[in-house]
């Protein structure tokens, strides 16, 4: 390679070319920087770099004042309804089971409304037809614990038990 240091004219190795570019050592770089004040990175005292905007030119984000807003002021607001791992989740920030963003899965809210109470932490809602977006009360089955829910699935899969056909939630 014919690349040489700009200060001492020593030949540069491939590693030096990749790391520093034009100098064989940090001493040579510092010596070059002293004689060429505008070289290298932006330093205090140097004039600020010019912007890409021309005088009286509109900014790229003009008219997007509500784009970064939260809630119903955001342009992408969909009524507080999102998909959470395939489940429908509704915005309910004051709910005791809300996640860090304030959403609760809709099937839990449906069962809580029917029972007239919040679900306990361990209670599991099972979708009878296995379509997790079908949150009709007739399609929801309440298990008192995750172990009870797992026993049901294992019995259906491995022991040939019949799947649940009817909801155990009592409508009032």
C-alpha positions as CSV (number, residue, x, y, z in Angstrom):
1,X,0.0,0.0,0.0
2,X,1.2,3.5,-0.9
3,X,-0.8,5.2,1.9
4,X,1.5,7.3,4.1
5,X,1.0,9.3,7.3
6,X,0.2,13.0,6.5
7,X,2.7,14.2,9.1
8,X,5.7,11.9,9.2
9,X,5.3,10.1,5.8
10,X,5.6,6.6,7.4
11,X,3.8,3.9,5.5
12,X,0.4,3.0,7.1
13,X,-0.6,-0.6,7.9
14,X,-4.0,-1.9,6.9
15,X,-5.1,-1.8,10.5
16,X,-4.1,1.8,10.9
17,X,-5.9,2.8,7.7
18,X,-9.1,1.2,9.0
19,X,-8.8,2.7,12.5
20,X,-7.4,6.2,12.0
21,X,-7.4,6.7,8.2
22,X,-4.5,9.1,7.4
23,X,-2.2,9.0,10.5
24,X,0.2,6.5,11.9
25,X,-0.4,7.5,15.6
26,X,-2.5,9.7,17.8
27,X,0.5,12.1,18.2
28,X,0.5,12.7,14.4
29,X,-3.3,13.3,14.4
30,X,-3.0,15.8,17.3
31,X,-0.2,17.6,15.4
32,X,-2.3,17.8,12.3
33,X,-5.3,19.0,14.3
34,X,-3.3,21.9,15.8
35,X,-2.3,23.1,12.3
36,X,-5.7,22.5,10.8
37,X,-8.3,23.8,13.3
38,X,-11.4,22.9,11.1
39,X,-10.4,19.3,10.7
40,X,-12.0,16.3,12.4
41,X,-15.1,16.6,14.5
42,X,-17.1,19.8,15.3
43,X,-15.2,21.6,18.1
44,X,-16.1,24.5,20.3
45,X,-15.4,27.8,18.6
46,X,-15.8,26.5,15.1
47,X,-18.8,27.9,13.2
48,X,-22.0,25.9,13.4
49,X,-22.7,23.7,10.4
50,X,-25.2,25.1,7.9
51,X,-28.7,23.6,7.9
52,X,-30.3,22.0,5.0
53,X,-33.2,24.4,5.1
54,X,-33.3,27.5,3.0
55,X,-34.6,30.8,4.3
56,X,-38.5,30.7,4.7
57,X,-38.6,27.0,3.9
58,X,-41.2,25.0,5.8
59,X,-40.0,22.2,8.1
60,X,-40.6,18.6,7.0
61,X,-43.0,18.1,10.0
62,X,-45.2,21.1,9.3
63,X,-48.9,20.2,9.8
64,X,-48.1,17.2,11.9
65,X,-48.6,18.9,15.3
66,X,-50.9,16.1,16.5
67,X,-48.8,13.2,15.2
68,X,-46.9,12.8,18.5
69,X,-49.8,13.4,20.7
70,X,-51.2,10.6,22.9
71,X,-54.7,9.2,23.2
72,X,-57.5,10.5,21.1
73,X,-55.5,13.6,20.0
74,X,-53.2,11.3,18.0
75,X,-53.9,10.9,14.3
76,X,-53.7,7.1,14.6
77,X,-56.1,6.8,17.5
78,X,-58.4,3.8,17.1
79,X,-60.6,4.2,20.2
80,X,-58.3,2.6,22.7
81,X,-58.5,-0.9,21.1
82,X,-55.3,-2.8,20.3
83,X,-54.2,-6.3,19.6
84,X,-52.1,-7.9,22.4
85,X,-50.5,-11.2,21.4
86,X,-53.6,-12.0,19.3
87,X,-56.1,-10.9,22.0
88,X,-58.2,-7.8,21.8
89,X,-57.2,-5.3,24.6
90,X,-59.0,-2.2,25.6
91,X,-57.6,0.9,27.2
92,X,-58.6,0.9,30.9
93,X,-55.8,2.6,32.9
94,X,-57.6,2.5,36.3
95,X,-58.2,-1.2,36.1
96,X,-56.2,-3.3,38.7
97,X,-55.2,-5.8,36.0
98,X,-54.1,-3.2,33.5
99,X,-50.6,-3.7,31.9
100,X,-47.9,-1.0,31.9
101,X,-49.6,0.8,29.0
102,X,-53.0,0.7,30.7
103,X,-54.6,-2.0,28.5
104,X,-56.7,-5.0,29.7
105,X,-57.7,-7.9,27.6
106,X,-61.3,-7.6,26.5
107,X,-62.4,-11.2,27.5
108,X,-61.5,-10.4,31.1
109,X,-63.6,-7.2,31.0
110,X,-66.6,-9.1,29.5
111,X,-66.5,-11.7,32.3
112,X,-66.0,-9.1,35.0
113,X,-69.0,-7.2,33.8
114,X,-71.2,-10.3,33.9
115,X,-69.9,-11.4,37.4
116,X,-70.1,-7.9,38.8
117,X,-66.6,-8.1,40.3
118,X,-62.9,-8.0,39.2
119,X,-61.3,-11.4,38.4
120,X,-58.8,-12.7,40.9
121,X,-55.2,-12.8,39.8
122,X,-55.1,-16.6,39.2
123,X,-58.5,-16.9,37.4
124,X,-58.1,-17.9,33.7
125,X,-60.6,-17.3,30.9
126,X,-60.8,-20.0,28.2
127,X,-62.3,-19.4,24.7
128,X,-64.5,-22.5,24.1
129,X,-64.2,-22.3,20.3
130,X,-60.4,-21.5,20.5
131,X,-60.9,-18.2,18.6
132,X,-59.3,-15.8,20.9
133,X,-60.9,-12.7,19.3
134,X,-64.4,-14.1,19.9
135,X,-65.3,-12.5,23.2
136,X,-69.0,-13.3,23.3
137,X,-70.0,-14.4,26.8
138,X,-71.3,-17.7,25.4
139,X,-67.8,-18.5,24.2
140,X,-66.0,-17.8,27.5
141,X,-65.4,-20.3,30.3
142,X,-63.9,-19.4,33.6
143,X,-61.3,-21.6,35.3
144,X,-60.4,-20.8,38.9
145,X,-56.6,-21.5,38.3
146,X,-54.1,-22.0,35.6
147,X,-53.5,-25.6,36.8
148,X,-57.2,-26.4,36.3
149,X,-57.0,-24.9,32.8
150,X,-53.9,-26.9,32.0
151,X,-55.5,-30.1,33.3
152,X,-58.5,-29.5,31.0
153,X,-56.2,-29.0,27.9
154,X,-54.1,-32.1,28.8
155,X,-57.2,-34.2,29.2
156,X,-58.6,-33.1,25.9
157,X,-55.3,-33.6,24.1
158,X,-54.0,-36.8,25.6
159,X,-56.8,-38.6,27.3
160,X,-59.5,-38.1,24.7
161,X,-61.8,-36.1,27.0
162,X,-64.6,-34.2,25.3
163,X,-64.0,-30.4,24.9
164,X,-66.2,-27.9,26.8
165,X,-69.3,-26.9,24.7
166,X,-71.1,-24.6,27.1
167,X,-70.1,-21.5,29.2
168,X,-70.1,-21.8,33.0
169,X,-70.6,-18.0,33.4
170,X,-74.0,-17.3,34.9
171,X,-75.8,-14.4,33.2
172,X,-78.0,-12.2,35.4
